[in-house]
Amino acid sequence: MSAPTLSPADAAAHAAASFVRRRILHRTPASHPRGSWPADEFAAERRREGVPAEVVMDLASDSFLVIVRAGVSA
């Protein structure tokens, strides 16, 4: 059985739905002596303020990012 092929319209809809907009609040290099802790601490402070911040690893820049999803007030 072969894999289904998406029409151009379906592929565009999938790409649009898969794209997650985010706002970067803080960046910590992955080479930081304390690892992700500075980013984790920054995110925890934002969450105490009511901002739904989360930490993600950006492999392209080799950094830990503190982000909020687009549409969420920061």
C-alpha positions as CSV (number, residue, x, y, z in Angstrom):
1,M,0.0,0.0,0.0
2,S,1.4,3.4,-1.0
3,A,1.3,6.5,1.1
4,P,-1.4,9.0,0.3
5,T,-0.5,12.1,-1.7
6,L,-1.8,15.4,-0.5
7,S,-3.3,17.9,-2.9
8,P,-1.6,21.3,-3.0
9,A,-4.5,22.7,-1.1
10,D,-4.3,20.0,1.6
11,A,-0.5,20.4,1.8
12,A,-1.0,24.2,2.3
13,A,-3.6,23.7,5.0
14,H,-1.4,21.2,6.8
15,A,1.5,23.6,6.7
16,A,-0.6,26.5,8.0
17,A,-2.0,24.3,10.8
18,S,1.4,22.9,11.7
19,F,3.1,26.3,12.0
20,V,3.3,27.5,15.6
21,R,4.0,31.1,16.2
22,R,5.9,32.0,19.4
23,R,7.4,34.9,21.1
24,I,10.9,34.5,22.5
25,L,11.3,36.1,26.0
26,H,14.8,34.9,26.9
27,R,17.7,33.0,25.4
28,T,20.4,31.1,27.3
29,P,23.3,29.4,25.5
30,A,23.3,25.6,25.8
31,S,27.0,25.9,26.8
32,H,26.0,27.8,30.0
33,P,27.8,26.3,33.0
34,R,24.4,25.7,34.7
35,G,22.8,24.2,31.6
36,S,19.1,25.0,31.2
37,W,18.7,26.2,34.8
38,P,18.8,30.0,34.0
39,A,16.1,29.5,31.3
40,D,14.0,27.3,33.7
41,E,14.3,29.9,36.5
42,F,13.3,32.7,34.1
43,A,10.3,30.7,32.8
44,A,9.2,30.0,36.4
45,E,9.3,33.7,37.3
46,R,7.2,34.5,34.2
47,R,4.7,31.7,35.2
48,R,4.4,33.2,38.7
49,E,3.5,36.5,37.0
50,G,0.8,34.6,35.0
51,V,2.6,34.3,31.7
52,P,2.4,30.7,30.4
53,A,6.2,30.5,29.5
54,E,7.9,27.3,28.6
55,V,11.5,26.3,27.9
56,V,12.4,24.7,24.5
57,M,15.7,23.8,23.0
58,D,16.6,25.4,19.7
59,L,19.1,23.1,18.0
60,A,19.9,25.6,15.2
61,S,21.2,28.2,17.6
62,D,22.3,25.8,20.3
63,S,20.2,27.7,22.9
64,F,17.5,27.2,25.4
65,L,14.6,29.6,24.7
66,V,11.9,30.8,27.0
67,I,8.8,31.2,24.8
68,V,5.1,32.0,24.9
69,R,2.8,30.9,22.1
70,A,1.5,33.7,19.9
71,G,-1.8,35.1,21.0
72,V,-0.9,34.7,24.6
73,S,-0.2,38.1,26.4
74,A,3.2,38.5,27.8
